Amino acid sequence: MQSRLELPSLMVIFGGTGDLTHRKLMPSLYNLFYQNLLPDSFAIVSVGRRDFNDEEYRNQVRESVERYTRFKVEEAVWEKMREKIYYIRFNFDDDSGYDSLKAMLENLDKRYNTLGNRLYYLAVSPEYFEVIVNKLDRHAMALNESSIRRIVIEKPFGKDLESAEYLNERITRVFKEENTYRIDHYLGKEMIQNIMVMRFANSVFEHLWNNKYIDNIQISSTETVGVENRGGYYETSGALKDMIQNHMLQLLALTAMEPPINLDTESIRDEKVKVLRSLQPVTGEFVKENMVRGQYGRGEIGIHQVNAYREDERVSPESDVETFVAMKLYIENYRWAGVPFYIRSGKRMANKTTEIVIQFKSLPKILYTKDEDLLPNLLVIKVQPKEGVMFQFNTKRPGTGNDIIPVQMDFCQNCMAENNSPEAYERLIHDFIKGDTTLFTRWDEVDFSWRYVEEILRIWREEETDLRSYPSGSWGPEEAHRLLEKEGRKWWLV
Ligand SMILES: NC(=O)c1ccc[n+]([C@@H]2O[C@H](COP(=O)([O-])OP(=O)(O)OC[C@H]3O[C@@H](n4cnc5c(N)ncnc54)[C@H](OP(=O)(O)O)[C@@H]3O)[C@@H](O)[C@H]2O)c1
């Protein structure tokens, strides 16, 4: 159970009028107020460019909370939150704005007894990360001997290794690693946290979690949406940087890591990093044999005809940016030697799903030789939109015959109305205030994953790797299926 937080603090949200704040941060803060989890001494200050007074801003927040909260809006709870929200308007480049903000925060410290503790949340586009950190430093708002100063950096953390290294140096020079919280909101999702519990709290799974019993592991994250209005950003990114570098490698690390020596933050992160360090090296041969890059063409999503990626108005008609990646890789350590990990992520796919499928090895076909259809045991960890765990096993079909059929034990966590799972941001904000960095990425994790995808990008560039087209609404390019079929396997859709 989450416990009530005790750190008296002021949370400052840069980008307080933006989409992220309205859709995720404020509704999550409301949910924390609703559950009475926030500290008694707490208030929120939002920074934006639009011209609002506190009341106008609060009314906007109320609308967003009503729209996106998972709990009903109760007047008493909203009133408690409402009176703790403040708004200040200035341009992030403007020094005088920081003077005003500083004075405002010092006044609020007196009103709320928040002891100078500051929780800065940068819900802004990456070009402002450095600007804001520098200004906070220059205005003596970043460090204070006698109080706590932390910062959350939204994704993306850099657009390549060089920019990530630069950004990291600029931020940690001011805030230090232990006070820097790099968001990967996938880590806040219920089932991601559940991977460790599933593995390390159930003897039936952990004892089989190795190359002796597992045939392959598939990690998929697919979306039905295209790039929507993010075409401009996506042209500088692509699926490899947007999904594989962060979310997918994090899922891989959690699935494959060794048991940490205990549950403290650094022990868990140490084990995740070891997985990243054990990834099979990227070579030209590896990329050619084991990777497929694709881009969506026209097609149908449900009953709607949709355009190709290149037809988006913010996208070049000749763009060769990938909206889909599939790959096979090995983790070169004792536990996983010889077990292929298949990863895929794509936009405009047939279905929206994020899941991890563990396919166990088949038994020798000695007793049940006739059963062509004998399916392997599968353990499926469903991350979103359905959250839960499914286990598939074989059983006898009831009746006089000896037929075997696969059946599924399916635990759906978010199907139960009373078990309404928290939004990832709710958990992450809670941990941020608590000072728990476990669900945020440490610099060496970011560093390794950037090095890994940069090598792939370099080879793609130098060897002009083919870009495969796939129809919107499909399961990606044919080549992604062949990646498994040539080894007698297939992508599971469960
Ligand atoms: N939206 C999401 O669901 C989502 C999900 C994951 C990560 N993220 C990340 O979160 C960050 C914010 O995304 P967003 O979608 O919320 O962006 P957004 O809707 O464009 O909001 C940007 C915010 O920054 C403010 N701003 C921009 N330039 C400013 C300036 N020069 N001075 C002062 N304020 C300025 C805007 O204020 P005004 O509007 O008042 O001008 C607005 O509050 C990005 O790094 C994004 O990658 C977003």
The ligand as an ORCA input file, in Angstrom:
! r2SCAN-3c Opt
* xyz 0 1
  N       1.686     15.143    -23.821
  C       1.997     13.917    -23.463
  O       1.145     13.031    -23.322
  C       3.434     13.558    -23.202
  C       3.741     12.212    -22.920
  C       5.064     11.865    -22.636
  C       6.041     12.848    -22.617
  N       5.723     14.141    -22.906
  C       6.795     15.145    -22.866
  O       6.399     16.189    -21.978
  C       6.911     17.435    -22.421
  C       5.747     18.413    -22.589
  O       4.844     17.913    -23.552
  P       3.405     18.565    -23.803
  O       2.721     17.636    -24.740
  O       2.732     18.906    -22.531
  O       3.793     19.925    -24.584
  P       2.871     21.172    -24.867
  O       1.424     20.821    -24.811
  O       3.396     21.807    -26.094
  O       3.159     22.155    -23.630
  C       4.334     22.914    -23.532
  C       4.266     23.786    -22.301
  O       5.450     24.574    -22.243
  C       5.100     25.951    -22.171
  N       6.083     26.728    -22.898
  C       6.598     26.460    -24.116
  N       7.526     27.379    -24.428
  C       7.594     28.234    -23.380
  C       8.377     29.374    -23.103
  N       9.297     29.829    -23.946
  N       8.190     29.979    -21.926
  C       7.266     29.544    -21.053
  N       6.473     28.478    -21.267
  C       6.657     27.832    -22.418
  C       3.747     26.049    -22.798
  O       3.138     27.219    -22.304
  P       1.985     28.012    -23.129
  O       1.097     26.949    -23.677
  O       1.329     28.810    -22.070
  O       2.656     28.782    -24.198
  C       3.103     24.775    -22.280
  O       2.705     24.937    -20.953
  C       7.667     17.130    -23.715
  O       9.026     16.930    -23.407
  C       7.048     15.818    -24.189
  O       7.953     15.068    -24.976
  C       4.440     14.514    -23.187
*
